[in-house]
Amino acid sequence: MVASKEFFSLQPPSEQKPTSAFNAGKSPIHNMFRDQLTITTWLCLGAVTQGLLFAAIGRLAFAPAVLVVVYKVLLTYMQVIGLVRNPQMDGVLMKKFAAQFPDEAGNYGSKPANNEICVFLIGARCNHPLGMFGPYFKEMGDFFQSMAKNLDAHADEFGFLGMTNWTNAADRPTANESLQVCYFKNVEGLHAFAHSEYHRAGWDWWNKGYTKFPHLSIYHEIYQVPKGAWENIYINSHASGITSTTSSYVDRDTGKTMWASPVVDASKGLLKTSAGRMSRSQEDSHEKMGVYNPY
């Protein structure tokens, strides 16, 4: 592998720690609630509601639904032709980018995957007929929310980088499992959190009440990844997954603690190839293969 130019961040650092993607979510409860019923059930509920309104006020009952549909169609059309902003593009970086973590001074260096990382997957599912409204599901959720907030508040202490939330929508039509993907600097930080007061409350609650809620499922997986054994790539995307994380460093000029995004330009140099992003190839490996580079 030949030397490469130092990587540079596509996002400016912040003096305040950004909230992790999990805690900053705009509609987790809304999406979870929507997942509790099938499309057929939601349509039937809408039909019943429409029927009751029609019985009460006659044809005027159709006005709200018609107006909403017309509004949605017109808004979508104007977004398609560019007359109004498309909110789905908010936060999208029109670049090819990857995650590379800065050092304690905020420098990204020129060697890809130059840090070890720990990836922690933790998930849960409620198998009760009432789904999220089943007994003890709320208590379990409250404990997890508290843990997530404490991870954000004590990120440096435990080497916590960030967390995202996903739903397994391919397993069954409703009440799907929820998966959180967490990133730590190392497994020692993860274990330190697991044995801390912030985790013990929920841990003890589960162990002592285990026989009361056989309908609740939980699991986790841990992957300790050494230097040079991980890579990622995002193209025309918002910062998601590992690129939504942040890490702290001390600004040598001001002495302030800053929070940096790992998002760096991956359109050229070593970062443009998978092997390069793992420090396992040279910059010109794609050129030798005749691969066209549109970036």
C-alpha positions in Angstrom: 0.0 0.0 0.0 1.3 3.5 -0.9 1.0 6.6 1.1 -2.2 8.5 0.8 -3.2 12.1 1.4 -4.7 12.9 4.8 -8.5 12.4 5.0 -10.6 15.4 5.6 -14.0 15.7 7.2 -17.1 16.7 5.2 -18.9 17.9 8.3 -17.6 20.6 10.8 -16.9 19.7 14.4 -19.3 20.9 17.2 -18.6 22.3 20.6 -21.7 20.5 21.9 -22.1 16.7 21.7 -24.7 15.8 19.1 -27.4 13.4 20.4 -27.0 9.9 19.0 -29.3 9.0 16.1 -31.3 6.7 18.4 -32.1 9.4 21.0 -32.6 12.1 18.3 -35.2 10.0 16.5 -38.3 12.1 15.5 -41.0 9.5 15.5 -40.0 6.2 17.1 -43.3 5.8 19.1 -45.3 6.7 16.0 -43.6 4.1 13.9 -43.8 1.4 16.6 -47.6 2.1 17.1 -48.1 1.9 13.3 -46.4 -1.5 13.4 -48.9 -3.0 15.8 -51.7 -3.5 13.3 -51.8 -4.9 9.7 -52.7 -2.7 6.8 -56.1 -4.6 6.6 -56.9 -3.7 10.2 -55.9 0.0 9.7 -58.1 0.2 6.6 -61.0 -1.4 8.5 -60.6 1.0 11.4 -60.7 3.9 8.9 -63.8 2.5 7.2 -65.6 2.2 10.5 -64.7 5.7 11.5 -65.8 7.0 8.1 -69.1 5.1 8.4 -69.8 6.6 11.9 -69.0 10.1 10.6 -71.3 9.5 7.6 -74.1 8.3 9.9 -73.6 11.5 12.0 -73.2 14.3 9.5 -73.9 12.7 6.1 -71.9 13.3 2.9 -69.8 16.0 4.6 -68.0 13.2 6.4 -66.1 12.5 3.1 -64.7 16.0 3.0 -61.7 15.5 5.4 -60.5 12.4 3.6 -60.9 13.9 0.1 -59.1 17.1 1.1 -56.2 15.1 2.7 -55.8 13.0 -0.4 -55.9 15.9 -2.8 -53.4 17.8 -0.7 -51.0 14.8 -0.6 -51.2 14.3 -4.3 -50.6 18.0 -5.1 -47.7 18.2 -2.7 -46.1 15.1 -4.1 -46.5 16.4 -7.6 -44.9 19.8 -6.8 -42.0 18.0 -5.1 -41.5 15.8 -8.1 -41.3 18.7 -10.5 -39.2 20.8 -8.1 -41.6 23.5 -7.2 -41.3 22.8 -3.5 -38.6 21.3 -1.4 -38.4 17.5 -1.1 -37.9 16.8 2.7 -36.7 13.3 1.9 -33.5 14.9 0.7 -32.8 16.7 3.9 -29.4 15.9 5.3 -28.4 13.9 2.1 -24.7 14.4 1.2 -24.3 14.2 -2.6 -20.9 12.6 -2.3 -19.3 9.2 -1.9 -18.2 9.2 1.7 -17.0 6.8 4.5 -16.4 6.8 8.2 -12.9 7.3 9.5 -12.3 8.3 13.1 -10.1 11.2 14.1 -7.4 10.9 16.8 -7.3 12.7 20.1 -6.1 15.9 18.4 -8.9 15.8 15.8 -6.7 14.6 12.9 -8.0 11.9 10.6 -4.7 10.7 9.3 -4.1 8.9 6.0 -4.3 5.3 7.0 -7.8 3.8 6.6 -9.5 1.8 9.4 -6.7 2.8 11.8 -8.9 2.2 14.9 -10.4 -0.9 16.5 -14.2 -0.7 17.0 -16.8 -2.7 18.8 -20.2 -3.2 17.2 -23.0 -4.1 19.7 -26.3 -5.3 18.4 -29.2 -5.4 20.9 -32.8 -6.3 20.1 -36.2 -7.0 21.6 -39.5 -8.3 20.5 -42.9 -8.6 22.2 -44.8 -11.8 21.4 -47.9 -10.9 23.3 -51.2 -10.7 21.4 -51.4 -7.0 22.5 -48.0 -6.3 21.0 -46.4 -3.2 22.6 -49.4 -2.9 24.9 -48.7 -6.2 26.4 -47.6 -6.4 30.1 -44.2 -5.2 31.1 -43.2 -4.1 27.5 -43.4 -0.5 28.5 -41.3 -1.0 31.6 -38.6 -2.8 29.5 -38.7 0.1 27.0 -38.4 2.7 29.8 -35.3 0.9 31.1 -33.7 0.9 27.7 -34.5 4.5 27.0 -32.8 5.4 30.3 -29.7 3.4 29.3 -29.5 5.0 25.9 -29.7 8.5 27.5 -27.0 7.7 30.0 -24.8 6.3 27.2 -25.1 9.7 25.5 -24.5 11.6 28.7 -21.4 9.5 29.6 -20.1 8.8 26.1 -16.4 9.5 26.8 -16.4 7.4 30.0 -17.5 4.3 28.1 -16.1 5.0 24.6 -19.7 5.2 23.2 -19.8 6.5 19.6 -23.4 6.3 18.7 -26.5 4.1 18.1 -29.2 3.7 15.4 -32.5 1.9 15.5 -33.9 -0.6 13.0 -37.1 -2.7 12.6 -37.1 -6.2 11.2 -40.0 -5.9 8.8 -39.4 -9.1 7.0 -40.2 -11.6 9.8 -43.9 -11.0 10.4 -46.6 -8.5 9.4 -46.9 -6.8 12.8 -45.2 -6.3 16.2 -41.8 -6.8 14.6 -38.5 -6.9 16.6 -36.6 -3.7 17.1 -32.8 -3.7 16.7 -30.3 -1.2 18.0 -26.9 -1.0 16.4 -24.4 0.5 18.8 -20.8 1.5 18.2 -18.1 1.7 20.9 -14.4 2.4 20.7 -13.6 -1.0 22.2 -15.3 -3.9 24.0 -13.8 -2.8 27.4 -15.9 0.3 27.3 -19.0 -1.7 26.5 -18.3 -4.1 29.4 -17.7 -1.2 31.7 -21.1 0.2 30.9 -22.7 -3.2 31.3 -21.4 -3.4 34.9 -22.2 0.3 35.7 -25.1 1.6 37.7 -26.7 2.8 34.5 -27.2 -0.7 33.2 -27.6 -2.6 36.4 -31.1 -1.3 37.2 -32.6 -2.7 34.0 -30.5 -5.9 34.3 -31.7 -6.6 37.8 -35.3 -5.8 36.9 -35.1 -8.4 34.1 -33.4 -11.1 36.2 -35.8 -10.7 39.1 -39.0 -10.6 37.0 -37.9 -13.0 34.2 -40.7 -15.6 34.9 -43.4 -13.0 34.7 -42.9 -12.1 31.1 -42.2 -15.1 28.9 -43.6 -13.2 25.9 -40.7 -10.7 26.0 -37.6 -11.6 23.9 -34.3 -9.9 24.2 -30.8 -10.6 22.6 -27.5 -9.1 21.9 -24.4 -9.8 19.8 -20.9 -8.3 20.2 -18.3 -8.0 17.5 -14.8 -6.7 18.4 -13.2 -5.5 15.2 -9.4 -4.9 15.0 -7.7 -2.2 13.0 -7.8 -2.8 9.2 -10.8 -5.2 9.5 -13.7 -2.9 8.8 -14.9 -0.6 6.1 -18.0 1.2 4.9 -19.2 3.3 2.0 -22.2 5.7 1.5 -23.2 7.4 -1.8 -25.7 10.2 -2.0 -26.9 9.3 1.5 -27.6 10.9 4.8 -25.3 10.1 7.7 -26.5 6.7 8.9 -25.1 3.7 10.7 -21.5 4.2 11.6 -21.3 7.6 9.8 -24.0 9.0 12.3 -21.6 8.5 15.2 -19.4 11.2 16.9 -16.2 11.1 18.9 -14.5 13.8 21.0 -11.1 15.4 20.8 -9.4 18.4 22.4 -8.7 21.4 20.1 -5.0 22.2 20.6 -5.5 25.9 19.9 -8.5 26.6 22.2 -8.2 23.7 24.6 -11.9 23.0 24.1 -13.5 19.6 23.8 -14.9 19.2 20.3 -17.2 16.6 18.8 -16.3 15.3 15.4 -18.2 13.4 12.7 -16.3 10.5 11.1 -17.7 11.4 7.7 -14.8 11.9 5.2 -14.6 12.2 1.4 -14.2 8.7 -0.2 -14.4 9.7 -3.8 -10.6 9.3 -4.4 -7.5 7.8 -3.0 -7.4 4.7 -0.8 -11.0 5.2 0.3 -12.5 4.8 -3.1 -12.2 1.0 -2.9 -13.3 -1.6 -0.4 -9.8 -3.1 0.0 -8.3 0.4 0.3 -10.7 1.3 3.1 -9.3 -1.7 5.0 -5.6 -0.6 4.2 -5.2 -3.7 2.0 -4.6 -2.2 -1.5 -3.1 0.7 -3.4 -4.9 3.8 -4.7 -4.8 2.7 -8.3 -6.3 -0.8 -7.9 -9.6 0.1 -9.6 -7.8 1.8 -12.5 -5.8 -1.4 -13.1 -9.1 -3.3 -13.3 -10.6 -0.8 -15.7 -13.4 0.2 -13.3 -15.0 3.5 -14.3 -15.1 6.1 -11.5 -18.0 8.6 -11.8 -17.0 10.4 -8.6 
